[in-house]
Amino acid sequence: MHSANAKNAGFGNLWLIILIIASSLLGACQFPAELSALGANSPAPTSTAESNWRRIAYGLSWRSLTPNGDELAQIIAVRINPERYRFRAVYRPGAPLSLAAWRELKPTASLIINANFFDRARRALGLVVSDGRAFGSPYKDRGGTFLVKDDQPTFLTYRSPNAITTAGIDQAIQGFPLLIENGEPAYSSASEGERTRRTLIGRDAGGHILILVSPYLGLSLADLSAYLATSDLNLDIAFNLDGGGSTMLALPGAEIIQPSLDAVPTVLVVVPR
């Protein structure tokens, strides 16, 4: 998806048709049985306890959630211990790649997701910092920032008291809107909002970094904000990254490969320390 302006409710039904067709055609996609079985006879996951987290490796686990029993809104949640894993933003301005190509470029990655919104020239909106090199301009009136400084990941929001500067930052990505702040819903809307695929990043109260991906129809942003605040993920903060056709997820340790419909120029890569 190029930008937030491209995300309008008029395309909701079209996206659903595209996703259904794409799901049937993308034979290379790999999903665990509980993620691919969407039929009426498939049991809905009950992800309510710590035991529902499935360990991939030390410091890396995943689970699935089904908001309000709606299987098309299913969320894949990945929990990462930042003491065991590093985060890197990788940016190719004007030269986007498919998930398969990103995996070829970063074959040792434990996780790859899409990051910033981008314009028609396939250049990231907001701020990207990749290995200390900064691109774009930070948002001043919206969303959140995930950054790595002195090898430590942290989050800032547009309401943070100090302006975002790139000095000393090794990695950074940005998105909007802010969905959870201090454990509370941070986004609401008077309109019903569009349901579409989603990619989110957040942090729980224990300091784990959480990646959340809705690979099917997803929820509206307002519904997602409300749901996450009442879920047992114990989120302290979370914000929205690009979604729709840009949503991608590679989690090879769990055999979860969710290609995007569009090539993207910016990804967040997670690798073991």
C-alpha positions as CSV (number, residue, x, y, z in Angstrom):
1,M,0.0,0.0,0.0
2,H,1.6,3.3,-1.0
3,S,0.3,5.6,1.7
4,A,-2.4,6.2,4.2
5,N,-4.4,8.1,1.6
6,A,-4.7,5.0,-0.5
7,K,-6.4,3.2,2.3
8,N,-10.0,4.1,1.9
9,A,-13.1,2.1,2.6
10,G,-14.2,1.9,-1.0
11,F,-11.5,-0.7,-1.7
12,G,-12.6,-3.0,1.2
13,N,-14.6,-5.5,-0.9
14,L,-12.0,-5.4,-3.7
15,W,-9.2,-6.3,-1.2
16,L,-11.3,-9.2,0.1
17,I,-11.7,-10.6,-3.4
18,I,-8.0,-10.1,-4.1
19,L,-7.0,-11.8,-0.9
20,I,-9.2,-14.8,-1.5
21,I,-7.9,-15.2,-5.1
22,A,-4.3,-14.6,-3.9
23,S,-4.6,-17.2,-1.2
24,S,-5.7,-19.8,-3.7
25,L,-2.9,-18.9,-6.2
26,L,0.1,-18.4,-4.0
27,G,1.1,-22.0,-3.8
28,A,4.5,-21.1,-2.3
29,C,2.8,-19.7,0.9
30,Q,3.3,-21.9,3.9
31,F,1.0,-21.8,6.9
32,P,0.6,-24.0,10.0
33,A,-2.5,-26.0,9.8
34,E,-4.3,-23.9,12.4
35,L,-3.7,-20.8,10.3
36,S,-4.7,-22.1,6.9
37,A,-7.9,-23.9,8.0
38,L,-10.6,-21.3,7.8
39,G,-13.6,-23.6,7.1
40,A,-16.7,-23.8,9.2
41,N,-15.5,-27.0,10.8
42,S,-12.1,-25.6,11.9
43,P,-11.8,-25.0,15.6
44,A,-11.2,-21.4,16.6
45,P,-7.9,-20.9,18.5
46,T,-8.3,-20.1,22.1
47,S,-5.2,-18.0,22.9
48,T,-5.7,-16.9,26.4
49,A,-2.9,-18.3,28.5
50,E,0.9,-18.1,28.6
51,S,1.0,-21.8,27.6
52,N,-0.5,-20.8,24.2
53,W,2.8,-19.2,23.2
54,R,4.7,-21.6,21.0
55,R,8.5,-21.5,21.4
56,I,10.5,-21.3,18.2
57,A,13.8,-20.7,19.9
58,Y,15.0,-19.2,23.1
59,G,13.6,-15.7,23.2
60,L,11.3,-16.2,20.2
61,S,7.8,-17.5,20.3
62,W,4.5,-17.1,18.5
63,R,0.7,-17.6,18.9
64,S,-2.5,-16.8,17.1
65,L,-5.5,-14.9,18.3
66,T,-9.0,-14.7,16.9
67,P,-10.7,-11.4,17.8
68,N,-14.3,-12.0,18.8
69,G,-14.2,-15.4,17.2
70,D,-13.8,-13.8,13.7
71,E,-11.3,-16.1,11.9
72,L,-10.9,-13.5,9.0
73,A,-9.6,-11.1,11.7
74,Q,-7.0,-13.6,12.9
75,I,-3.8,-12.2,14.3
76,I,-0.4,-13.8,14.2
77,A,1.6,-12.5,17.3
78,V,5.4,-13.0,17.6
79,R,7.1,-12.2,20.9
80,I,10.8,-11.4,20.8
81,N,13.2,-11.0,23.7
82,P,15.5,-8.1,22.8
83,E,18.2,-9.6,24.9
84,R,18.4,-12.5,22.5
85,Y,17.6,-10.8,19.2
86,R,18.7,-7.7,17.3
87,F,16.6,-5.5,15.0
88,R,17.6,-3.9,11.8
89,A,15.8,-1.6,9.4
90,V,16.7,-2.3,5.8
91,Y,15.7,0.3,3.1
92,R,16.0,0.2,-0.7
93,P,14.6,3.6,-1.8
94,G,12.9,3.3,-5.1
95,A,13.8,-0.4,-5.4
96,P,11.1,-2.4,-3.5
97,L,11.4,-6.2,-3.2
98,S,8.9,-9.1,-2.7
99,L,9.1,-11.1,0.4
100,A,10.9,-13.9,-1.5
101,A,13.5,-11.5,-2.6
102,W,14.0,-10.0,0.9
103,R,14.5,-13.5,2.2
104,E,17.1,-14.2,-0.4
105,L,18.8,-10.9,0.6
106,K,18.6,-11.7,4.3
107,P,18.7,-15.6,4.5
108,T,19.6,-15.7,8.2
109,A,16.7,-13.6,9.4
110,S,14.5,-15.1,12.1
111,L,11.7,-12.7,11.1
112,I,11.0,-10.2,8.4
113,I,8.1,-7.8,8.2
114,N,7.2,-4.7,6.1
115,A,7.7,-1.4,7.8
116,N,7.0,2.3,6.7
117,F,4.3,3.6,4.4
118,F,5.7,4.7,1.1
119,D,4.9,7.0,-1.8
120,R,4.4,6.3,-5.5
121,A,8.1,6.6,-6.1
122,R,8.6,3.7,-3.6
123,R,10.3,6.0,-1.1
124,A,9.5,5.6,2.6
125,L,7.3,8.2,4.4
126,G,8.4,9.3,7.8
127,L,11.8,8.4,9.2
128,V,13.9,5.4,8.4
129,V,17.4,4.8,9.9
130,S,19.3,1.9,8.6
131,D,22.7,1.1,10.2
132,G,23.0,4.7,11.3
133,R,22.1,6.3,8.0
134,A,18.9,8.4,8.1
135,F,16.3,8.9,5.4
136,G,13.2,11.0,5.3
137,S,11.8,13.3,8.0
138,P,10.2,12.2,11.3
139,Y,6.5,12.6,11.7
140,K,5.7,15.4,14.1
141,D,1.9,15.0,14.6
142,R,1.2,11.3,14.4
143,G,2.1,7.7,15.1
144,G,5.1,6.1,16.7
145,T,8.7,5.3,16.3
146,F,10.5,2.1,16.9
147,L,14.3,2.7,17.2
148,V,17.5,1.1,18.3
149,K,20.1,3.2,20.1
150,D,23.2,1.8,21.9
151,D,21.9,-1.7,20.9
152,Q,18.7,-1.2,22.9
153,P,15.3,-1.0,21.2
154,T,12.8,1.5,22.4
155,F,9.6,3.3,21.4
156,L,8.7,7.0,21.1
157,T,5.4,8.6,20.1
158,Y,4.5,11.9,18.6
159,R,3.5,13.0,22.1
160,S,7.0,12.2,23.6
161,P,8.4,15.3,25.3
162,N,11.6,15.3,23.4
163,A,11.7,15.7,19.6
164,I,12.9,12.8,17.6
165,T,16.5,13.3,16.4
166,T,18.6,10.9,14.5
167,A,21.8,11.5,16.5
168,G,23.1,8.2,17.8
169,I,20.3,6.1,16.4
170,D,21.3,2.9,14.7
171,Q,17.9,1.8,13.4
172,A,14.4,3.3,13.2
173,I,11.1,2.8,11.5
174,Q,7.8,4.8,11.8
175,G,4.1,4.3,11.3
176,F,0.7,5.5,12.3
177,P,-1.7,5.7,13.9
178,L,-0.7,5.0,17.5
179,L,-3.1,2.2,18.7
180,I,-2.0,1.5,22.3
181,E,-0.4,3.9,24.7
182,N,0.3,3.2,28.3
183,G,-1.8,0.0,27.9
184,E,-4.9,2.0,26.8
185,P,-6.6,2.4,23.5
186,A,-5.1,5.3,21.6
187,Y,-7.2,5.5,18.5
188,S,-10.9,5.9,17.8
189,S,-12.9,7.0,14.8
190,A,-16.5,8.1,14.2
191,S,-16.6,6.1,11.0
192,E,-16.8,2.3,10.7
193,G,-13.4,2.2,9.1
194,E,-11.9,-0.3,6.6
195,R,-11.0,-3.8,7.4
196,T,-7.8,-4.8,5.8
197,R,-4.6,-6.7,6.4
198,R,-2.4,-5.2,9.2
199,T,1.2,-5.1,10.3
200,L,1.9,-3.7,13.8
201,I,4.8,-3.4,16.2
202,G,4.6,-3.0,20.0
203,R,6.0,-3.8,23.4
204,D,4.5,-5.6,26.3
205,A,4.8,-4.8,30.0
206,G,7.6,-7.3,30.3
207,G,9.8,-5.5,27.7
208,H,9.3,-8.0,24.9
209,I,8.9,-6.6,21.4
210,L,5.7,-7.9,19.8
211,I,5.1,-8.1,16.0
212,L,1.4,-8.5,15.1
213,V,0.2,-9.4,11.6
214,S,-3.3,-9.9,10.3
215,P,-2.9,-11.9,7.1
216,Y,-6.5,-12.1,6.0
217,L,-9.2,-9.5,6.3
218,G,-8.1,-7.9,9.6
219,L,-10.0,-5.3,11.7
220,S,-10.6,-1.6,11.3
221,L,-8.0,0.5,13.1
222,A,-10.5,1.6,15.8
223,D,-11.7,-2.0,16.4
224,L,-8.1,-3.2,16.5
225,S,-7.1,-0.5,19.1
226,A,-10.0,-1.5,21.3
227,Y,-9.4,-5.2,21.0
228,L,-5.6,-5.0,21.7
229,A,-6.3,-3.0,24.9
230,T,-8.5,-5.8,26.3
231,S,-6.4,-8.8,25.0
232,D,-4.1,-10.8,27.2
233,L,-1.0,-9.6,25.2
234,N,-0.4,-7.1,28.0
235,L,0.7,-4.4,25.5
236,D,2.2,-1.2,26.8
237,I,2.5,0.5,23.4
238,A,1.7,-0.5,19.8
239,F,1.4,1.4,16.5
240,N,0.4,0.6,12.9
241,L,2.8,0.0,10.1
242,D,1.9,-0.2,6.4
243,G,-0.8,-2.8,5.7
244,G,-3.1,-4.0,3.0
245,G,-1.1,-5.1,0.0
246,S,2.1,-4.4,1.8
247,T,1.6,-6.7,4.8
248,M,4.3,-9.4,4.8
249,L,5.6,-11.8,7.3
250,A,8.4,-14.4,7.2
251,L,8.8,-16.5,10.4
252,P,10.6,-19.5,9.0
253,G,11.1,-21.1,12.4
254,A,7.3,-21.6,12.6
255,E,7.0,-22.3,8.8
256,I,4.9,-19.1,8.5
257,I,5.5,-17.3,5.2
258,Q,2.9,-14.6,4.3
259,P,3.9,-12.8,1.1
260,S,2.8,-9.3,0.4
261,L,0.7,-8.4,-2.7
262,D,3.0,-5.4,-3.3
263,A,6.8,-5.2,-3.3
264,V,8.0,-3.0,-0.4
265,P,11.1,-0.8,0.0
266,T,11.5,-1.0,3.8
267,V,11.5,-4.0,6.1
268,L,12.4,-4.8,9.7
269,V,14.7,-7.8,10.1
270,V,15.2,-9.7,13.3
271,V,18.3,-11.8,13.8
272,P,19.8,-13.8,16.7
273,R,22.5,-12.1,18.8
